[in-house]
Amino acid sequence: MGMYLRIIFGGSREIPVYVSDPSYHDALRKALPIESTAELWKEEVYFSTNLDLRGPTSSRVPSGTFAYWPPGKALCLFAWVSQPYGAVIPLGWLLGPKHYVLLLDKESSVRVEESRLEEYPERVQAAVRILREAGFLAAPRTWNGVLSITGASVKRDTRVGFEVFVEEHGYIIESDPVFKRDFSPLDEALQLRIKAHLVKSRVDVNEEGYVILSDYAPTVQDLVERISRVVSEYQKVIDVMSLVG
């Protein structure tokens, strides 16, 4: 079983991560809590630690990778296409829509703790357990005071992130960004084509201005089905757009 960590930036912005390789769990737990300062490089955020991890390295990582950079003893989040400066040890995956990494501030404080599900409201706990049982990576998080559930679907080296907002009358699901809205004719044409030919999910826009896929689950029992659809349709949209591009 994997290990869930929460990385807290500036005291109020959390990005949960999942450490998939159990061989690193003991070393991480012994080092917690980790305190550091965030550094930004292209589409990556990293921060130095006192960790000394050993393992297989790679200079190429998939989007959404959580990794350790041995020369700087640094933990790293690779949000998008940005690749490591040098070889890193892949540890696992960041959870939630990947654009949140781009909203972090340079030199903000960093604190790494183990994520403890029992600290959250029962309704959030129940939804997270259902998602994990269905094979998704999932953990609660708080971003500027707003509680949500972040998650990811990982198949081979392909990761699709999502976020679930637990509302009074249901659950709002938002995917990783598809593209940044610019209100151009191409922007409108892409949205219309996605709506008409590719998805049953909603083509929506998030608060940061990215076009996303979203859905609504009226009950927790509907959550797995709706998230599964959002994830599969997101991958379909990306595959089709890559062919068109």
LINBELUR-V314247 format. One record per pair of residues at least 4 apart in sequence whose ideal C-beta (glycine too) atoms are under 8 Angstrom apart, sorted by the first residue. I is the first residue (numbers start at 0). J is the second residue. D is the distance in whole Angstrom. If there is no record, write none. Layout:
i->I j->J d->D
i->I j->J d->D
//
This chain:
i->0 j->21 d->7
i->1 j->17 d->5
i->1 j->18 d->6
i->1 j->19 d->5
i->1 j->21 d->7
i->1 j->91 d->7
i->1 j->136 d->7
i->2 j->17 d->7
i->2 j->18 d->4
i->2 j->21 d->7
i->2 j->24 d->5
i->2 j->27 d->7
i->2 j->28 d->8
i->2 j->113 d->7
i->3 j->15 d->6
i->3 j->16 d->7
i->3 j->17 d->6
i->3 j->18 d->8
i->3 j->113 d->7
i->3 j->114 d->4
i->3 j->138 d->5
i->4 j->15 d->7
i->4 j->16 d->5
i->4 j->17 d->8
i->4 j->18 d->7
i->4 j->27 d->7
i->4 j->31 d->8
i->4 j->111 d->6
i->4 j->112 d->7
i->4 j->113 d->6
i->4 j->114 d->6
i->5 j->13 d->5
i->5 j->14 d->8
i->5 j->15 d->5
i->5 j->16 d->8
i->5 j->111 d->7
i->5 j->112 d->6
i->5 j->113 d->8
i->5 j->114 d->5
i->5 j->138 d->7
i->5 j->140 d->6
i->6 j->13 d->7
i->6 j->14 d->5
i->6 j->15 d->7
i->6 j->16 d->6
i->6 j->74 d->8
i->6 j->76 d->8
i->6 j->109 d->6
i->6 j->110 d->8
i->6 j->111 d->5
i->7 j->11 d->8
i->7 j->12 d->7
i->7 j->13 d->5
i->7 j->109 d->7
i->7 j->110 d->5
i->7 j->111 d->8
i->7 j->112 d->7
i->8 j->12 d->4
i->8 j->13 d->7
i->8 j->14 d->7
i->8 j->37 d->6
i->8 j->44 d->8
i->8 j->103 d->5
i->8 j->104 d->7
i->8 j->107 d->5
i->8 j->108 d->7
i->8 j->109 d->6
i->9 j->103 d->8
i->9 j->104 d->6
i->9 j->107 d->4
i->9 j->108 d->6
i->10 j->108 d->6
i->10 j->110 d->8
i->11 j->141 d->7
i->11 j->142 d->8
i->11 j->143 d->5
i->11 j->144 d->7
i->12 j->99 d->8
i->12 j->102 d->7
i->12 j->103 d->7
i->12 j->107 d->8
i->12 j->142 d->6
i->12 j->143 d->6
i->13 j->140 d->4
i->13 j->141 d->5
i->13 j->142 d->6
i->14 j->76 d->7
i->14 j->93 d->6
i->14 j->94 d->7
i->14 j->95 d->7
i->14 j->99 d->6
i->14 j->100 d->7
i->14 j->103 d->8
i->14 j->140 d->7
i->14 j->149 d->8
i->15 j->93 d->8
i->15 j->94 d->4
i->15 j->95 d->7
i->15 j->114 d->6
i->15 j->138 d->4
i->15 j->139 d->8
i->15 j->140 d->5
i->15 j->149 d->5
i->16 j->65 d->4
i->16 j->76 d->7
i->16 j->90 d->8
i->16 j->91 d->6
i->16 j->92 d->7
i->16 j->93 d->5
i->16 j->94 d->6
i->17 j->65 d->7
i->17 j->91 d->5
i->17 j->92 d->5
i->17 j->94 d->6
i->17 j->136 d->5
i->17 j->138 d->7
i->17 j->151 d->7
i->18 j->23 d->6
i->18 j->24 d->6
i->18 j->27 d->6
i->18 j->65 d->7
i->18 j->90 d->5
i->18 j->91 d->4
i->19 j->90 d->7
i->19 j->91 d->4
i->19 j->92 d->7
i->20 j->54 d->7
i->20 j->90 d->6
i->20 j->91 d->7
i->22 j->54 d->7
i->23 j->27 d->6
i->23 j->52 d->6
i->23 j->54 d->7
i->23 j->67 d->8
i->23 j->90 d->6
i->24 j->28 d->6
i->25 j->29 d->6
i->26 j->30 d->7
i->26 j->50 d->7
i->26 j->51 d->8
i->26 j->52 d->6
i->27 j->31 d->7
i->27 j->50 d->7
i->28 j->113 d->7
i->30 j->48 d->7
i->30 j->49 d->6
i->30 j->50 d->6
i->31 j->111 d->6
i->31 j->112 d->6
i->31 j->113 d->6
i->32 j->110 d->6
i->32 j->111 d->6
i->32 j->112 d->5
i->33 j->48 d->5
i->33 j->49 d->8
i->33 j->50 d->8
i->33 j->74 d->8
i->33 j->109 d->7
i->33 j->110 d->7
i->33 j->111 d->4
i->34 j->108 d->7
i->34 j->109 d->7
i->34 j->110 d->6
i->35 j->46 d->4
i->35 j->47 d->6
i->35 j->48 d->6
i->35 j->108 d->8
i->35 j->109 d->4
i->35 j->111 d->8
i->36 j->46 d->6
i->36 j->47 d->8
i->36 j->106 d->6
i->36 j->107 d->7
i->36 j->108 d->6
i->36 j->109 d->6
i->37 j->44 d->5
i->37 j->45 d->8
i->37 j->46 d->5
i->37 j->103 d->6
i->37 j->104 d->7
i->37 j->105 d->6
i->37 j->106 d->6
i->37 j->107 d->5
i->37 j->108 d->8
i->37 j->109 d->5
i->38 j->44 d->7
i->38 j->45 d->5
i->38 j->46 d->6
i->38 j->73 d->8
i->38 j->105 d->7
i->38 j->106 d->8
i->39 j->43 d->7
i->39 j->44 d->5
i->39 j->103 d->7
i->39 j->105 d->5
i->40 j->44 d->8
i->40 j->45 d->7
i->40 j->81 d->7
i->40 j->84 d->7
i->41 j->81 d->4
i->42 j->77 d->7
i->42 j->78 d->5
i->42 j->79 d->4
i->42 j->80 d->7
i->42 j->81 d->4
i->42 j->100 d->7
i->42 j->101 d->7
i->43 j->75 d->6
i->43 j->76 d->7
i->43 j->77 d->5
i->43 j->78 d->7
i->43 j->81 d->5
i->43 j->83 d->8
i->43 j->100 d->8
i->44 j->75 d->7
i->44 j->76 d->5
i->44 j->78 d->8
i->44 j->100 d->6
i->44 j->103 d->5
i->45 j->68 d->7
i->45 j->71 d->7
i->45 j->73 d->5
i->45 j->74 d->7
i->45 j->75 d->4
i->45 j->76 d->7
i->46 j->73 d->6
i->46 j->74 d->6
i->46 j->109 d->5
i->47 j->71 d->6
i->47 j->72 d->6
i->47 j->73 d->5
i->48 j->72 d->5
i->48 j->73 d->6
i->48 j->74 d->6
i->48 j->111 d->8
i->49 j->72 d->7
i->50 j->67 d->7
i->50 j->72 d->6
i->50 j->74 d->7
i->51 j->72 d->7
i->52 j->67 d->5
i->52 j->69 d->7
i->52 j->88 d->6
i->52 j->90 d->8
i->53 j->69 d->8
i->53 j->88 d->8
i->54 j->88 d->5
i->55 j->88 d->7
i->56 j->69 d->7
i->56 j->86 d->4
i->56 j->87 d->6
i->56 j->88 d->5
i->57 j->83 d->8
i->57 j->86 d->6
i->57 j->87 d->7
i->57 j->89 d->6
i->58 j->82 d->7
i->58 j->83 d->6
i->58 j->85 d->7
i->58 j->86 d->5
i->58 j->87 d->8
i->59 j->82 d->6
i->59 j->83 d->8
i->60 j->64 d->4
i->60 j->66 d->6
i->60 j->77 d->5
i->60 j->82 d->7
i->60 j->83 d->6
i->60 j->87 d->7
i->60 j->89 d->6
i->61 j->156 d->4
i->61 j->157 d->7
i->61 j->158 d->6
i->62 j->77 d->7
i->62 j->78 d->7
i->62 j->79 d->6
i->62 j->80 d->7
i->62 j->97 d->7
i->62 j->158 d->6
i->63 j->77 d->7
i->63 j->78 d->7
i->63 j->92 d->5
i->63 j->93 d->5
i->63 j->97 d->5
i->63 j->151 d->7
i->63 j->158 d->4
i->63 j->160 d->6
i->64 j->75 d->8
i->64 j->76 d->8
i->64 j->77 d->5
i->64 j->89 d->6
i->64 j->91 d->8
i->64 j->92 d->7
i->64 j->93 d->8
i->64 j->158 d->8
i->65 j->74 d->7
i->65 j->75 d->7
i->65 j->76 d->6
i->65 j->77 d->8
i->65 j->89 d->8
i->65 j->90 d->5
i->65 j->91 d->5
i->65 j->92 d->6
i->65 j->93 d->5
i->66 j->74 d->7
i->66 j->75 d->5
i->66 j->77 d->7
i->66 j->83 d->7
i->66 j->87 d->4
i->66 j->88 d->6
i->66 j->89 d->5
i->66 j->90 d->6
i->67 j->72 d->8
i->67 j->73 d->7
i->67 j->74 d->6
i->67 j->75 d->7
i->67 j->87 d->6
i->67 j->88 d->4
i->67 j->90 d->6
i->68 j->72 d->8
i->68 j->73 d->5
i->68 j->74 d->8
i->68 j->75 d->6
i->68 j->83 d->7
i->68 j->84 d->7
i->68 j->85 d->7
i->68 j->87 d->5
i->68 j->88 d->8
i->69 j->86 d->8
i->69 j->87 d->8
i->69 j->88 d->7
i->70 j->85 d->6
i->74 j->90 d->8
i->74 j->111 d->7
i->75 j->83 d->7
i->75 j->87 d->6
i->76 j->93 d->5
i->76 j->100 d->5
i->77 j->81 d->6
i->77 j->82 d->7
i->77 j->83 d->7
i->78 j->93 d->7
i->78 j->97 d->5
i->78 j->98 d->7
i->78 j->100 d->4
i->78 j->101 d->6
i->79 j->97 d->6
i->79 j->101 d->8
i->83 j->87 d->5
i->92 j->136 d->6
i->92 j->151 d->5
i->92 j->153 d->6
i->92 j->158 d->6
i->93 j->97 d->7
i->93 j->100 d->7
i->93 j->151 d->7
i->93 j->160 d->7
i->94 j->136 d->6
i->94 j->137 d->7
i->94 j->138 d->6
i->94 j->140 d->7
i->94 j->149 d->4
i->94 j->150 d->6
i->94 j->151 d->5
i->94 j->160 d->7
i->95 j->99 d->6
i->95 j->140 d->7
i->95 j->147 d->8
i->95 j->149 d->3
i->95 j->150 d->7
i->95 j->151 d->7
i->95 j->160 d->5
i->95 j->161 d->7
i->95 j->162 d->5
i->96 j->149 d->8
i->96 j->160 d->5
i->96 j->161 d->7
i->96 j->162 d->6
i->96 j->173 d->6
i->96 j->174 d->7
i->96 j->175 d->5
i->96 j->176 d->6
i->96 j->205 d->7
i->96 j->211 d->7
i->97 j->160 d->5
i->97 j->175 d->6
i->97 j->176 d->7
i->98 j->102 d->7
i->98 j->175 d->8
i->98 j->176 d->5
i->98 j->205 d->8
i->98 j->207 d->6
i->98 j->209 d->6
i->99 j->103 d->8
i->99 j->142 d->7
i->102 j->207 d->7
i->103 j->107 d->6
i->114 j->138 d->5
i->114 j->139 d->7
i->116 j->124 d->5
i->116 j->127 d->6
i->116 j->128 d->8
i->116 j->138 d->8
i->116 j->139 d->7
i->117 j->124 d->7
i->119 j->123 d->4
i->119 j->124 d->6
i->119 j->127 d->8
i->119 j->139 d->5
i->119 j->146 d->7
i->120 j->124 d->7
i->120 j->146 d->8
i->120 j->165 d->8
i->121 j->125 d->6
i->122 j->126 d->7
i->122 j->165 d->6
i->122 j->219 d->8
i->123 j->127 d->6
i->123 j->139 d->5
i->123 j->146 d->7
i->123 j->148 d->6
i->123 j->165 d->6
i->124 j->128 d->6
i->124 j->139 d->8
i->125 j->129 d->7
i->125 j->219 d->6
i->126 j->130 d->6
i->126 j->137 d->8
i->126 j->148 d->6
i->126 j->163 d->7
i->126 j->165 d->6
i->126 j->170 d->7
i->126 j->219 d->5
i->126 j->222 d->6
i->127 j->131 d->6
i->127 j->137 d->5
i->127 j->138 d->7
i->127 j->139 d->6
i->127 j->148 d->6
i->128 j->132 d->6
i->129 j->133 d->6
i->129 j->219 d->6
i->129 j->222 d->6
i->129 j->223 d->6
i->130 j->135 d->4
i->130 j->137 d->4
i->130 j->148 d->7
i->130 j->150 d->6
i->130 j->163 d->8
i->130 j->222 d->7
i->130 j->223 d->7
i->130 j->226 d->7
i->131 j->135 d->7
i->131 j->136 d->8
i->131 j->137 d->6
i->133 j->223 d->4
i->133 j->227 d->8
i->134 j->152 d->8
i->135 j->150 d->5
i->135 j->151 d->7
i->135 j->152 d->6
i->135 j->223 d->8
i->135 j->226 d->7
i->136 j->150 d->6
i->136 j->151 d->5
i->136 j->152 d->8
i->136 j->153 d->6
i->137 j->148 d->6
i->137 j->149 d->7
i->137 j->150 d->4
i->138 j->148 d->7
i->138 j->149 d->6
i->138 j->150 d->7
i->139 j->146 d->7
i->139 j->147 d->7
i->139 j->148 d->6
i->139 j->149 d->8
i->140 j->146 d->8
i->140 j->147 d->6
i->140 j->148 d->8
i->140 j->149 d->5
i->141 j->145 d->7
i->141 j->146 d->5
i->141 j->147 d->8
i->142 j->147 d->7
i->145 j->164 d->8
i->146 j->165 d->7
i->147 j->162 d->5
i->147 j->163 d->6
i->147 j->164 d->5
i->147 j->165 d->7
i->148 j->162 d->7
i->148 j->163 d->4
i->148 j->165 d->7
i->149 j->160 d->7
i->149 j->161 d->8
i->149 j->162 d->5
i->149 j->163 d->8
i->150 j->160 d->7
i->150 j->161 d->5
i->150 j->162 d->7
i->150 j->163 d->7
i->150 j->226 d->7
i->151 j->158 d->5
i->151 j->159 d->7
i->151 j->160 d->5
i->151 j->161 d->7
i->152 j->158 d->7
i->152 j->159 d->5
i->152 j->161 d->8
i->152 j->226 d->8
i->152 j->230 d->4
i->153 j->157 d->7
i->153 j->158 d->5
i->157 j->234 d->7
i->159 j->174 d->7
i->159 j->175 d->6
i->159 j->230 d->5
i->159 j->233 d->5
i->159 j->234 d->6
i->160 j->174 d->7
i->160 j->175 d->5
i->161 j->172 d->6
i->161 j->173 d->7
i->161 j->174 d->5
i->161 j->175 d->7
i->161 j->226 d->6
i->161 j->229 d->6
i->161 j->230 d->7
i->162 j->172 d->7
i->162 j->173 d->5
i->163 j->170 d->5
i->163 j->171 d->7
i->163 j->172 d->5
i->163 j->173 d->8
i->163 j->222 d->7
i->163 j->226 d->7
i->164 j->170 d->7
i->164 j->171 d->4
i->164 j->173 d->8
i->165 j->170 d->6
i->166 j->170 d->7
i->166 j->171 d->6
i->168 j->217 d->7
i->169 j->215 d->6
i->169 j->216 d->6
i->169 j->217 d->5
i->169 j->218 d->7
i->170 j->215 d->7
i->170 j->216 d->4
i->170 j->217 d->8
i->170 j->219 d->7
i->170 j->221 d->8
i->170 j->222 d->6
i->170 j->225 d->8
i->171 j->213 d->7
i->171 j->214 d->8
i->171 j->215 d->6
i->172 j->213 d->6
i->172 j->214 d->5
i->172 j->215 d->7
i->172 j->216 d->7
i->172 j->222 d->8
i->172 j->225 d->6
i->172 j->226 d->6
i->172 j->229 d->6
i->173 j->203 d->7
i->173 j->205 d->6
i->173 j->211 d->5
i->173 j->212 d->8
i->173 j->213 d->5
i->174 j->200 d->8
i->174 j->211 d->5
i->174 j->212 d->4
i->174 j->213 d->7
i->174 j->229 d->5
i->174 j->230 d->7
i->174 j->233 d->5
i->175 j->211 d->7
i->175 j->233 d->6
i->176 j->205 d->7
i->176 j->209 d->4
i->176 j->210 d->7
i->176 j->211 d->6
i->177 j->193 d->8
i->177 j->209 d->7
i->177 j->210 d->5
i->177 j->211 d->6
i->177 j->212 d->7
i->177 j->233 d->7
i->177 j->236 d->6
i->177 j->237 d->7
i->177 j->240 d->8
i->178 j->186 d->8
i->178 j->189 d->7
i->178 j->209 d->7
i->178 j->210 d->5
i->179 j->208 d->6
i->179 j->209 d->6
i->179 j->210 d->8
i->180 j->186 d->6
i->180 j->204 d->6
i->180 j->208 d->5
i->180 j->209 d->7
i->180 j->210 d->5
i->181 j->186 d->5
i->182 j->186 d->6
i->182 j->187 d->8
i->183 j->187 d->7
i->184 j->188 d->6
i->185 j->189 d->6
i->186 j->190 d->7
i->186 j->210 d->8
i->187 j->191 d->6
i->188 j->192 d->6
i->189 j->193 d->6
i->189 j->210 d->8
i->189 j->240 d->8
i->190 j->194 d->6
i->190 j->202 d->5
i->190 j->210 d->6
i->191 j->195 d->6
i->192 j->196 d->6
i->192 j->197 d->7
i->193 j->197 d->5
i->193 j->198 d->6
i->193 j->202 d->5
i->193 j->236 d->6
i->194 j->198 d->7
i->194 j->202 d->5
i->197 j->232 d->7
i->197 j->235 d->6
i->197 j->236 d->5
i->197 j->239 d->6
i->198 j->202 d->7
i->198 j->212 d->6
i->198 j->232 d->4
i->198 j->235 d->7
i->198 j->236 d->7
i->199 j->228 d->7
i->199 j->232 d->7
i->200 j->212 d->4
i->200 j->213 d->7
i->200 j->214 d->5
i->200 j->228 d->6
i->200 j->229 d->5
i->200 j->232 d->5
i->201 j->212 d->7
i->201 j->213 d->5
i->201 j->214 d->6
i->201 j->215 d->8
i->202 j->210 d->7
i->202 j->211 d->8
i->202 j->212 d->7
i->203 j->210 d->7
i->203 j->211 d->5
i->203 j->212 d->7
i->203 j->213 d->4
i->204 j->208 d->7
i->204 j->209 d->7
i->204 j->210 d->6
i->204 j->211 d->7
i->205 j->209 d->5
i->205 j->211 d->5
i->212 j->229 d->5
i->212 j->232 d->6
i->212 j->233 d->5
i->212 j->236 d->7
i->213 j->229 d->7
i->214 j->225 d->4
i->214 j->226 d->8
i->214 j->228 d->7
i->214 j->229 d->5
i->215 j->225 d->7
i->216 j->221 d->4
i->216 j->222 d->5
i->216 j->224 d->8
i->216 j->225 d->4
i->216 j->226 d->8
i->217 j->221 d->6
i->218 j->222 d->8
i->221 j->225 d->6
i->222 j->226 d->6
i->223 j->227 d->6
i->224 j->228 d->7
i->225 j->229 d->6
i->226 j->230 d->6
i->227 j->231 d->6
i->228 j->232 d->6
i->229 j->233 d->6
i->230 j->234 d->7
i->231 j->235 d->6
i->232 j->236 d->6
i->233 j->237 d->6
i->234 j->238 d->6
i->235 j->239 d->6
i->236 j->240 d->6
i->237 j->241 d->6
i->238 j->242 d->7
i->239 j->243 d->6
i->240 j->244 d->6
//
